[in-house]
Amino acid sequence: MAEKTAIEKQKIIKFIAQVPFSDEDKTRWNAEIADNDLSEALLEELHQKLMEIPADKFASDWARVERSTELTRLLKEWRLGLASRNFKHGR
């Protein structure tokens, strides 16, 4: 299970590197991910900051939509993985 969590962390770290967030935010988020597991609050903050970035900072109009869609997909993957790890069989 630890390797699954590591893969999820790597995907989020790669996502953070690809988006034009401020260097302070990137450093803080990478440190938080390295020190702790991913959290709902961190992923929601990422989404909020992504929406605050002006459209002209992206290569094209579609780049912002693509990154938003990618983050939504990563968030859903993380939630599904968390739910499956916490699932208890009734037998």
C-alpha positions in Angstrom: 0.0 0.0 0.0 2.9 2.3 0.7 4.0 2.2 -3.0 0.4 3.3 -4.1 0.7 6.3 -1.8 4.1 7.1 -3.2 2.8 7.0 -6.7 0.0 9.4 -5.8 2.5 11.8 -4.2 4.7 11.6 -7.3 1.8 12.5 -9.6 0.8 15.5 -7.4 4.5 16.7 -7.3 4.7 16.4 -11.0 1.5 18.3 -11.4 2.8 21.1 -9.1 6.0 21.4 -11.2 4.0 21.7 -14.5 1.7 24.5 -13.4 2.9 28.2 -13.1 2.3 28.4 -9.3 4.5 30.8 -7.3 7.8 29.4 -6.2 6.9 29.9 -2.5 3.7 27.9 -2.9 5.5 25.1 -4.8 8.2 24.9 -2.1 5.7 24.8 0.7 3.5 22.2 -1.0 6.4 20.0 -1.9 7.7 20.1 1.7 4.2 19.4 3.1 3.9 16.4 0.7 7.3 15.1 1.7 6.6 15.4 5.4 2.9 14.3 5.5 0.6 12.3 3.4 -1.7 14.0 0.9 -4.7 15.7 2.4 -8.1 16.9 1.2 -7.1 20.4 2.4 -3.9 20.5 0.4 -5.6 19.3 -2.8 -8.4 21.8 -2.4 -5.8 24.6 -1.9 -4.1 23.5 -5.1 -7.4 23.7 -7.0 -8.2 27.1 -5.5 -4.7 28.5 -6.4 -5.0 27.0 -9.9 -8.2 28.9 -10.5 -6.6 32.1 -9.3 -3.8 32.0 -11.9 -4.5 34.4 -14.7 -5.2 32.8 -18.1 -2.3 34.6 -19.8 0.2 32.6 -17.6 -0.8 29.4 -19.5 0.5 28.5 -22.9 -3.0 28.5 -24.4 -6.7 28.8 -23.3 -7.0 25.1 -23.2 -3.9 24.6 -21.0 -5.8 26.0 -18.0 -8.8 23.7 -18.6 -6.4 20.7 -19.2 -4.6 21.3 -15.8 -7.9 21.8 -14.0 -9.2 18.5 -15.4 -6.0 16.8 -14.6 -6.2 18.0 -11.0 -9.8 16.9 -10.7 -8.8 13.4 -12.0 -5.9 13.2 -9.5 -8.2 14.3 -6.7 -10.7 11.6 -7.6 -8.0 8.9 -7.8 -6.7 9.9 -4.4 -10.2 9.8 -2.8 -10.9 6.4 -4.4 -7.5 5.0 -3.2 -8.2 6.4 0.3 -11.7 4.8 0.4 -10.4 1.5 -0.9 -7.6 1.4 1.8 -10.2 2.2 4.5 -12.7 -0.3 3.3 -13.5 -3.1 5.8 -14.9 -6.4 4.6 -17.9 -7.6 6.5 -17.0 -11.2 6.6 
